[in-house]
Amino acid sequence: MAQPTDAFKKLIAHCKEYGFIYQSSEIYDGLSAVYDYGPYGSLLKNNIKEYWWKSMVQMHENIVGIDAAIFMHPKTWKASGHVDAFNDPLIDNKDSKKRYRADQLIEGYMEKLEQKADKEIDKARKRFGDSFDEKMYRETNPRVKGYLDEHERVRLRLAEVMTNSDLEGMKALIEELQIADPESGSRNWTEVRQFNLMFSTQLGNIAGEEGKLYLRPETAQGIFVNFLNVQKTTRQKLPFGIAQIG
């Protein structure tokens, strides 16, 4: 069975061959996960946008459109919770140089426990046939019960460290479970760190936190902060909608 990464590479190669997308900065070895729309890709994109705009905005009297800026005042993202909560706990493997979400590594371990339990249950189902009682087997078979109990223990530990934002506890849990890098098998991990998922940049010549801005992570906030302006200038009455592409 082909791996998802292999299928994705074939899809990208096919789209490139027919002029839909190209890897960004390809002549300089490319930029990972960033692509440019080619001639046919840009046509397809614009056709979809035009169709969506006509069907969602122009065909409705109570829906209007805006096109908000990609930069907004930092207080917007503070108020929306993005600055404080839009973070992921990431961990790097020192040997493979790969970066992973620490919680997903632990969830992967839990998924393997489920798969082991399901494998035992499937074997028992084939062995006992119609008389097989899965509920009782889950509760009484020592091996299956061990997998499920361990799964529940890890689930509770993960919930605890996530709730408390306990990065040290998350690293300790990864080491306790002896979770290895999915690609290299190495267990040589860095500390777990919180990474804000928004792209930050600077506006003007002010360096540091004072001049720090974020590229908008979503378009909704541009709609929210412009609600009164849109309502007044278009003389809309509730309920009405505001549409944006971004």
N, C-alpha and C positions, 0 to 999 in steps of 0.2 A: 504493500500500500504506500502510495506517495506521501511524503511528509508535507504538511501545510506550507512550509517555507519553500519547498520545491515547486509546488503548485503556484505560489505567489510569484516566484521568479519567472516561471513560464508565462504567467499572465502579464507581468510587466514587460517581458521581452516581446510578447505578441502586440501589446498596446504601443510599444515603441516602434515596431516594424511598420505599423499602419498609421503612424503619425498622431496618436492620441496623447501620449505623455512621454516625456524624456526626463531622465534623472537630472536634477538641478546641478549646474556647474560640472557637467560630465567631463569636459576636457581637463579639469583639475581634479580628477578622481571622484567627482560627485560629492554630494552632501546627503548623508544617510537619511532616509525617510522623507526627503523633500523632492518634489517633482514639478516640472513645468508642463503646462498644457501645450501640446503641439497644434498644428493647423486644424485637424479634425477634432481634437479634444476640446479646443476653445470654441469651435462651432457647436459641438454637442452641449457643452456647458452653458453657452449663451442661449441656445434654443430651450433648454430645460428651465433656465431662469426666466426667460420671456413667457413661456407657457405658464409657469407657476405664478408669475406676477399678474398675468391677465386673468387667470382663473381664481386667484385668491384675493386680488385687490380690485382690479378694474370691473369685474363682474358683480361687485357687491357695493351697495351704496353706503353701508355702515362700516366699511374697512378702508383705511387709508394707509399709505406707506411713508416710511422715513428711511434715511440712510445716515445713521449716526457715525461719528468719528471713531477710529480704532483706538484712540487715546481718550481717557476720561480722568477726571480728578481722582487722585489716590483715595480720597475719602469715600468715593463711590464703592470701591472694592473692599474697604474696611467695613462700611455699613452693611454690605451684602454678605459679609462673612468669608469672602474669598481669601483675604490676606491671612486670616487666622486659621481657617479650616481647609483651604484648598491645598492640602499637603499630602504627600505620600511618604511612608517610611521606606527608604531605599538602603540597600546594602550592596557592597562591591565585593567580588571575589578577587583576591590579590593575585592569583595565578592566571586566571583566564581573562581578567580585566573586564568581565561582564558585570553589568549592574542589574539588580532585580528588586522588585518590591518584596520586602521582608515578609509581609503578611501573606503574600501569594506563595512564597516558598513553603510556609507552614501549611497553608491550605492545600498545596500540592501533596504534602506528606499525609494530610488527612484524607485526601482523595485516594491515595494508594491504600490506606487502611480499609476504606470502603470497598475498593476493588478486590482486595484480598478476602474480605468477608463475603462479598457477592460470589466470588469464585468458589468458595467452600459451599455456599448455599446452592449454587448451580449443580455442583457435583452430587450433593445430597438429594436434590430434586430428581436427578437422573437415576440415582440409586434406589430411592423409595417409590418413585412413580406417583400415582394418584393419592396414595396414603400420606404423602409428605405434608407436614404441618410446618410452614415456614416460620410462623410466629413462635411456636414452641422451640423450634430448632435454634432460632436466634437467641432465645432466652436460656437455653440449656447446653448447647454445644460449647465446650470450653474454648476452642480455638476461635470460633466466631464471636463469642462473648468477649474474649480478650481483645480482639480487633475493635469491636464496637465500644468497649469501655475505654480503651486507649483513645479512640476517636473523640469521645465525649470529654475526656480529661483534657486533651489538647485544645478542643474547641473552647472550653471554659477558660483555660489559661490564655488563649489568644484573645478572647473577648475582654479579659481583665486587663491585659497589657495595652490593648487598643483603646479601651475606655479611659485608662489612666495616662495615655501617651507615654508609656514606660518603654523607652527605646532600649535601655539596658536589659530590661526583662525580656524583650523580644529577641535580642541577641543571645541571651542566656538560653532561651527556649530553643532557638535554632541549633545551638551547640549541644544542648541536652538531647535533642532528637537526632543529632549527627546528620543533619541535612547537608547534602553535597551539592555542588554546582551541577545543574542538569546536563551541562555540556562537557565539562572537564572532569567531574567527579571530585574536585578539590573541595576541602572543607576549610580553606584558609580565607576567612571572612574579615572584612573591616567592621568597624562599629556601625550600627544602624543610625542613619541621620534623616531628619525631616527635610524634604525638598519641596519648596513651593512650586506648583505646576504652572504658574503664570510666567510668561516671558517678561522680564524687566528690562528697562532701558532708561536713558537719561534724556531730559529735554533741556536744550540750551547748554550753557557752559557751567551749570551748577552740578558738581559731583557729590556723591554721597546720597544719604537718605532723603535730603531735602528736595533733590531734583529727580527722585526715582519715580518712574511711571511704569505702567504695565500695559502690554498689548491686551485688548479685551479678550477674556476667556470665553465670553458668550455675548450675544447681542441683546439679551433681555434688558440689561441695565440701561442701555441707551434708550430703550422704549420707556422704561419706568421714569427716568429723570426728565423726559420730554413730554410726559403725559399731559400736563396742563397746557403747555405750548401748543401741542397738537390739537387738543380739545377746543381751545379758544380760537385758533386760526382756521380750523375746518368747521367750527360750529356744530360739532357732533354731540349727540345726546346718548347717554348710556342706555343700553349697552352698545359699544362699538369696538372695533378691533384696530390694532396697529400692526402692520406687517413690515418686516425687514429681512433682507438677505445679507448674510455675513458669515 
